[in-house]
Amino acid sequence: MSRPSPRLAALDGLRLVAALAVLAYHYTVAWRIDGVRLPEYFLPRTVHVTVYGFLGVELFFLISGFVICMSSWGRTLGEFFASRVGRLYPAYWAAVLLTGAVALAFPLTRSSMDQGRPSLMTILVNLSMLQQPLGHDPVDGVYWTLFVELKFYLIMALVLGRGLTYRRAVLLCAVWMTVAVITPSLGSPLLNALTVSDYAPYFIGGIALYLIHRFGPTPLLYGITGMSWLVCLSRAEDRLQGVIAGFTVPTWPGLVIITLCFAVLLLIALGRADRIRWRWLTVAGALTYPLYLLHARIGHTLIRAAYEHTTAPVWTIVAATTAVMLVLAWLVHRYVERPLGRRLRNAVRTPQVDWEPIPQRAPVRERASV
C-alpha cells in the first residue's frame, strides 16, 4: 500500500548542503580571485576539501529525481507543466536580470569561470532558459544544469501523458537506464544529449528512491537503486579526474561522497529522517534554488571587489560573500519567487480538456440530395 508524501524537512536540508557545496567550489576553487593566481594560493588547505564541492550538482540531480517523481504523482500533464513553469521561471528571471546587470557593469575578463560583458540580446535569450540550444552563452556558467533538468522534465512528461503509476515509473527506470548505458558507445552526441546519458543514473536513482519511500522497499527497487549507484561511480571517475587536475588530491573521496549521497537519500526514503522537522529547514530548502542561480557571477564580482579594495583575509571575504548571497536569495524568494510563482502557475494552467484527446463524434451522414 502506498503512503502519503508529507514534506520532508531533511530533504530540504540536503538541498541546501548541495547548494553550499557548489558555492564553496566556485568561490574557492574554480576561478582566479585576483585574475592571476588560483584560490589554492590564498586558501591552501581549504581547496583540498572544497574541490569536491562540484559534486553538489550530482546530488541535485539525485534529489531532483526523487522530488519530481513525488510532485508529479497524481497530477495531469497540464498540472505538471504549470507547476514546473511556476517553480523555475520567477527566480530564474530575477537571477538573469540581476546577474546580467552586474555582468554589464563589472565584467570579470580575467576569470577562468566568467565571460566578459554579455550583450543585451544574450541576456534576453537567457530569459527563455533555452540559450544553450539557441547558440548563446549563458549569463552565468551555472545555468548549464537547468537545460539538463528541462530534458529530464520532458522525459517525465512522456510518462505523465498516460498517468504516472508504479509500473510505468519502474519501466521508465529500466528503459532509461538501458538507453543511458548503451548510448555513449554509439558515438552519437545527439543521442547522448537527448537521453541525458551522463546524468541519467542520478535521476533514475532518485525516482527509485521515491518509489521506496512511497511503496516501501522491494528487491526490485533496491536493485534499480544499486545499479544507478554503480553506474554513477563508474562514470564519476573521469569527471573527478578532469576537475581535480592540478590539485594534489585523490579521486576516492569523490566516490565516497557520491555513495554517501545515495545512502542519506535512502535513509530519508525509508523514513529514518521523518522525526527531523525543524522549521528552518523548510526555509533552507526554499533558498536553495535562488542561491544556486545567483551565487556564482555576482559572488565572484563581490569577492574580486573586496579583495582589490580591502585588506581582509580571503576566507573572511568568502564567508561574508556567502552571507550576502544567502540574504539576496531570501529576498528573491520572498518578493519574486513566492508571489510571481503563484500567478504564473495560474496563468499557464489550462482546462483539463486541453491536455486530453477531444472525443470524436460519430460522423453525421449527409442526406442524399433529391
C-alpha positions as CSV (number, residue, x, y, z in Angstrom):
1,M,0.0,0.0,0.0
2,S,1.3,3.5,-0.9
3,R,1.7,6.0,1.8
4,P,1.2,9.8,1.7
5,S,4.2,12.0,0.9
6,P,4.4,14.8,3.6
7,R,7.0,17.5,3.2
8,L,10.4,16.0,4.0
9,A,12.4,18.6,6.0
10,A,15.6,16.5,5.8
11,L,15.3,16.7,2.0
12,D,15.2,20.5,2.2
13,G,18.3,20.5,4.4
14,L,20.1,18.1,1.9
15,R,19.3,20.5,-0.9
16,L,20.9,23.4,0.9
17,V,24.0,21.3,1.6
18,A,24.3,20.6,-2.2
19,A,23.9,24.4,-3.0
20,L,26.5,25.4,-0.4
21,A,28.9,22.7,-1.7
22,V,28.7,24.1,-5.2
23,L,29.1,27.6,-3.9
24,A,32.2,26.6,-1.9
25,Y,33.7,25.0,-5.0
26,H,33.0,28.1,-7.2
27,Y,34.3,30.6,-4.6
28,T,37.5,28.7,-3.6
29,V,38.5,26.5,-6.5
30,A,37.0,27.3,-9.9
31,W,38.4,30.8,-10.6
32,R,41.3,33.2,-10.1
33,I,40.5,35.6,-7.3
34,D,43.0,38.2,-8.3
35,G,42.8,37.3,-12.0
36,V,46.2,35.6,-11.9
37,R,46.6,33.1,-9.1
38,L,44.3,30.2,-8.3
39,P,42.5,30.2,-4.9
40,E,44.9,27.4,-3.8
41,Y,47.4,30.2,-3.3
42,F,45.2,32.0,-0.9
43,L,43.4,29.0,0.7
44,P,46.0,26.2,0.5
45,R,44.2,23.9,3.0
46,T,40.6,24.8,2.2
47,V,40.7,23.9,-1.5
48,H,41.7,20.3,-0.9
49,V,38.3,19.8,0.7
50,T,36.1,22.2,-1.3
51,V,37.4,20.9,-4.6
52,Y,34.9,18.1,-4.3
53,G,32.1,20.6,-3.9
54,F,31.2,20.3,-7.6
55,L,29.6,17.0,-6.7
56,G,26.7,19.1,-5.2
57,V,25.4,19.2,-8.8
58,E,25.2,15.4,-8.9
59,L,23.4,15.5,-5.5
60,F,21.0,18.0,-7.0
61,F,20.2,15.6,-9.9
62,L,19.7,12.7,-7.5
63,I,17.3,14.8,-5.3
64,S,15.5,16.1,-8.4
65,G,14.6,12.5,-9.5
66,F,13.1,12.0,-6.0
67,V,11.3,15.3,-5.8
68,I,10.0,15.4,-9.4
69,C,8.6,11.9,-9.1
70,M,7.0,12.9,-5.8
71,S,5.5,16.1,-7.0
72,S,4.2,14.6,-10.3
73,W,2.3,11.7,-8.6
74,G,-1.4,12.1,-9.2
75,R,-1.0,15.1,-11.4
76,T,-2.0,15.6,-15.0
77,L,0.4,16.7,-17.7
78,G,-1.1,20.2,-17.6
79,E,-0.7,20.4,-13.8
80,F,2.9,19.2,-14.1
81,F,3.6,21.8,-16.8
82,A,2.1,24.6,-14.7
83,S,3.9,23.6,-11.6
84,R,7.3,23.5,-13.3
85,V,6.9,26.8,-15.0
86,G,5.8,28.5,-11.8
87,R,8.6,26.9,-9.9
88,L,11.5,27.5,-12.3
89,Y,11.0,30.8,-14.1
90,P,10.3,33.6,-11.5
91,A,13.6,33.1,-9.6
92,Y,15.4,32.4,-12.8
93,W,14.2,35.6,-14.5
94,A,15.3,37.6,-11.4
95,A,18.7,35.9,-11.4
96,V,19.2,36.6,-15.1
97,L,18.3,40.2,-14.8
98,L,20.4,40.8,-11.7
99,T,23.4,38.8,-12.9
100,G,23.2,40.4,-16.4
101,A,23.2,43.9,-14.8
102,V,26.2,43.1,-12.7
103,A,28.0,41.5,-15.7
104,L,27.3,44.6,-17.8
105,A,28.6,46.9,-15.1
106,F,31.5,44.8,-13.8
107,P,32.7,42.3,-16.4
108,L,35.3,39.8,-15.0
109,T,37.5,39.4,-18.0
110,R,40.4,37.9,-16.1
111,S,38.4,35.0,-14.6
112,S,38.6,31.5,-16.0
113,M,35.0,30.9,-14.8
114,D,33.2,34.0,-16.2
115,Q,32.8,35.5,-19.6
116,G,33.2,39.2,-20.4
117,R,30.4,41.6,-20.8
118,P,27.3,39.9,-22.3
119,S,25.2,41.5,-25.0
120,L,21.7,42.6,-24.4
121,M,20.5,40.0,-26.9
122,T,22.3,37.3,-24.9
123,I,20.6,38.4,-21.7
124,L,17.2,38.4,-23.4
125,V,17.7,35.0,-24.9
126,N,18.8,33.7,-21.5
127,L,15.3,34.6,-20.1
128,S,13.9,31.7,-22.2
129,M,16.2,29.2,-20.4
130,L,16.9,27.8,-23.9
131,Q,20.2,29.7,-24.5
132,Q,22.2,26.6,-25.0
133,P,20.2,25.1,-27.9
134,L,19.8,28.6,-29.4
135,G,23.6,29.0,-29.5
136,H,24.0,31.8,-26.9
137,D,26.3,31.9,-24.0
138,P,24.7,31.7,-20.5
139,V,24.8,34.8,-18.5
140,D,26.1,32.7,-15.7
141,G,28.0,29.4,-16.2
142,V,25.9,27.5,-13.6
143,Y,22.8,27.7,-15.9
144,W,24.0,24.6,-17.9
145,T,22.4,22.4,-15.3
146,L,18.9,23.9,-16.0
147,F,18.9,22.6,-19.5
148,V,19.7,19.1,-18.2
149,E,16.8,19.5,-15.8
150,L,14.5,20.6,-18.7
151,K,15.4,17.4,-20.6
152,F,14.5,15.3,-17.6
153,Y,11.2,17.1,-17.3
154,L,10.5,16.3,-20.9
155,I,11.2,12.6,-20.3
156,M,8.9,12.6,-17.3
157,A,6.2,14.4,-19.4
158,L,6.2,11.4,-21.8
159,V,5.2,9.2,-18.9
160,L,2.8,11.7,-17.4
161,G,0.9,11.8,-20.7
162,R,-0.7,8.4,-19.8
163,G,-0.5,8.9,-16.0
164,L,2.3,8.1,-13.6
165,T,1.9,4.7,-11.9
166,Y,4.3,2.4,-10.1
167,R,4.6,0.1,-13.1
168,R,5.3,2.9,-15.5
169,A,7.8,4.5,-13.2
170,V,9.7,1.2,-12.9
171,L,9.5,0.7,-16.6
172,L,10.9,4.2,-17.1
173,C,13.8,3.5,-14.8
174,A,14.6,0.2,-16.6
175,V,14.4,1.5,-20.2
176,W,16.1,4.8,-19.5
177,M,19.0,3.1,-17.7
178,T,19.5,0.7,-20.5
179,V,19.5,3.5,-23.1
180,A,21.8,5.7,-21.0
181,V,24.3,2.9,-20.6
182,I,24.3,1.9,-24.3
183,T,24.1,5.3,-25.9
184,P,27.7,6.5,-25.2
185,S,29.1,3.5,-27.1
186,L,27.2,4.5,-30.2
187,G,29.2,7.7,-30.6
188,S,26.2,9.9,-31.2
189,P,26.4,13.3,-29.4
190,L,22.8,13.9,-30.3
191,L,21.6,10.7,-28.7
192,N,23.7,11.5,-25.6
193,A,22.1,14.9,-25.3
194,L,18.5,13.7,-25.8
195,T,18.8,10.8,-23.3
196,V,20.8,12.8,-20.8
197,S,23.1,9.8,-20.6
198,D,25.8,11.4,-18.5
199,Y,23.4,12.2,-15.6
200,A,20.5,9.8,-16.2
201,P,21.6,7.4,-13.4
202,Y,21.2,10.1,-10.8
203,F,17.7,10.9,-11.9
204,I,16.8,7.2,-12.1
205,G,18.3,6.6,-8.7
206,G,16.2,9.4,-7.3
207,I,13.0,8.0,-8.9
208,A,13.7,4.5,-7.5
209,L,14.3,6.0,-4.0
210,Y,11.0,7.9,-4.1
211,L,9.2,4.6,-5.1
212,I,10.8,3.1,-2.0
213,H,9.5,6.0,0.1
214,R,6.0,5.7,-1.3
215,F,5.5,2.0,-1.7
216,G,8.1,0.5,0.6
217,P,11.4,-1.3,-0.2
218,T,11.5,-4.3,-2.5
219,P,14.3,-6.2,-4.1
220,L,13.5,-4.7,-7.4
221,L,13.7,-1.1,-6.2
222,Y,16.9,-1.9,-4.3
223,G,18.3,-3.3,-7.5
224,I,17.5,-0.2,-9.5
225,T,19.0,2.0,-6.8
226,G,22.1,-0.1,-6.6
227,M,22.5,-0.2,-10.4
228,S,22.2,3.6,-10.5
229,W,24.8,4.0,-7.8
230,L,27.2,1.7,-9.6
231,V,26.8,3.4,-13.0
232,C,27.3,6.8,-11.2
233,L,30.5,5.6,-9.6
234,S,31.9,4.2,-12.9
235,R,31.3,7.5,-14.7
236,A,32.4,9.8,-11.8
237,E,36.0,8.7,-12.1
238,D,36.6,10.6,-15.4
239,R,34.7,13.6,-14.2
240,L,36.7,13.7,-10.9
241,Q,40.0,13.4,-12.7
242,G,39.0,16.3,-15.0
243,V,38.0,18.6,-12.2
244,I,40.8,17.9,-9.7
245,A,43.6,18.0,-12.3
246,G,46.3,20.2,-11.0
247,F,45.4,19.6,-7.3
248,T,47.3,17.0,-5.2
249,V,44.1,15.2,-4.1
250,P,42.9,11.7,-4.7
251,T,39.7,10.7,-6.5
252,W,38.4,8.2,-3.9
253,P,36.8,10.9,-1.6
254,G,34.6,11.9,-4.5
255,L,33.4,8.3,-4.8
256,V,32.7,8.2,-1.1
257,I,30.7,11.4,-1.3
258,I,28.5,10.0,-4.1
259,T,28.0,6.9,-2.0
260,L,27.0,9.0,1.0
261,C,24.5,10.9,-1.1
262,F,22.8,7.7,-2.1
263,A,22.9,6.4,1.5
264,V,21.5,9.6,3.0
265,L,18.7,9.8,0.5
266,L,17.9,6.1,1.1
267,L,17.6,6.8,4.8
268,I,15.2,9.6,4.0
269,A,13.2,7.3,1.7
270,L,12.9,4.7,4.4
271,G,11.5,7.2,6.8
272,R,14.6,7.3,9.1
273,A,14.6,11.1,9.0
274,D,10.9,11.7,9.5
275,R,11.5,13.0,13.0
276,I,13.6,15.8,11.6
277,R,11.0,18.6,11.4
278,W,13.0,21.8,12.2
279,R,11.1,24.7,10.6
280,W,14.3,26.4,9.5
281,L,15.0,23.5,7.1
282,T,11.9,24.5,5.1
283,V,13.3,28.0,4.7
284,A,16.7,26.4,3.8
285,G,15.0,24.4,1.0
286,A,13.3,27.5,-0.3
287,L,16.6,29.4,-0.5
288,T,18.4,26.6,-2.4
289,Y,17.2,27.4,-6.0
290,P,17.7,31.2,-5.9
291,L,21.0,30.8,-4.1
292,Y,22.2,28.4,-6.8
293,L,21.2,30.8,-9.6
294,L,22.7,33.9,-8.0
295,H,25.8,32.9,-6.3
296,A,28.5,32.4,-9.0
297,R,29.0,35.5,-11.1
298,I,27.6,38.0,-8.6
299,G,29.6,36.4,-5.8
300,H,32.8,36.4,-7.9
301,T,32.3,40.1,-8.5
302,L,31.9,40.9,-4.8
303,I,34.9,38.8,-3.9
304,R,37.1,40.5,-6.5
305,A,36.0,43.9,-5.4
306,A,36.5,43.2,-1.7
307,Y,40.0,41.7,-2.5
308,E,41.0,44.7,-4.5
309,H,39.7,47.4,-2.1
310,T,40.2,45.9,1.3
311,T,42.9,44.1,3.3
312,A,40.6,41.5,4.8
313,P,41.7,37.8,4.6
314,V,40.3,35.9,1.6
315,W,38.5,33.4,3.9
316,T,36.7,36.3,5.5
317,I,35.7,37.8,2.2
318,V,34.4,34.4,1.0
319,A,32.4,33.9,4.2
320,A,30.9,37.4,4.1
321,T,30.0,37.0,0.4
322,T,28.3,33.7,1.2
323,A,26.2,35.5,3.8
324,V,25.3,38.3,1.4
325,M,24.2,35.8,-1.2
326,L,22.0,34.0,1.3
327,V,20.3,37.2,2.1
328,L,19.9,38.0,-1.6
329,A,18.5,34.6,-2.2
330,W,15.9,35.1,0.5
331,L,14.9,38.5,-0.9
332,V,14.4,36.9,-4.4
333,H,12.4,34.0,-2.8
334,R,10.2,36.3,-0.7
335,Y,9.5,39.1,-3.1
336,V,9.8,37.4,-6.5
337,E,9.5,33.7,-6.4
338,R,6.6,33.3,-4.0
339,P,4.2,35.9,-5.4
340,L,5.1,35.6,-9.0
341,G,5.2,31.8,-8.9
342,R,1.6,31.5,-7.9
343,R,0.5,34.0,-10.5
344,L,2.5,32.3,-13.2
345,R,1.1,28.8,-12.3
346,N,-2.4,30.2,-12.6
347,A,-1.7,31.9,-15.8
348,V,-0.4,28.9,-17.6
349,R,-2.8,26.4,-16.1
350,T,-5.3,25.4,-18.7
351,P,-8.6,23.4,-18.6
352,Q,-8.1,19.7,-18.4
353,V,-9.7,19.2,-21.8
354,D,-6.8,21.0,-23.4
355,W,-4.5,18.2,-22.4
356,E,-6.7,15.2,-23.2
357,P,-7.8,13.9,-26.6
358,I,-11.0,15.6,-27.8
359,P,-13.7,12.9,-28.1
360,Q,-14.7,12.3,-31.7
361,R,-18.3,12.5,-32.6
362,A,-19.8,9.9,-34.8
363,P,-19.9,11.2,-38.4
364,V,-23.3,12.6,-39.5
365,R,-24.4,11.2,-42.8
366,E,-25.5,13.7,-45.3
367,R,-28.8,13.2,-46.8
368,A,-28.8,12.5,-50.5
369,S,-29.9,15.4,-52.5
370,V,-33.2,14.9,-54.1
